[in-house]
C-alpha cells in the first residue's frame, strides 16, 4: 500500500463526527462552545472551541481557544457539567 493511500484512509471524515451535546456561552465579541463529540461511534470526548465575531460581516469565525477570562470560565463551567452528563 502506498503512503498516500494510508494517509487518505487516516484522513478525518466530517460525516463520521457526531455532536452528542453542544451549547454556547455568548459574550460581546466572542462565544465559547462546549460540545461532546463522538467520531465514528467511538468514545465521547469533550470539546471546547471559541468563535470571534467579525464586526464587518456579523458572522462568527473559528479561533484558537487559548485562555479564558474569569467571566468566560464562570459561564462555561455549568456547560461543562451538563456536557459531562452526556458522556
Beta strands, then each sheet from edge to edge (+ up, - down):
strand 1: 17-26
strand 2: 30-39
strand 3: 45-53
strand 4: 60-63
sheet 1: 1+ 2- 3+ 4-
end
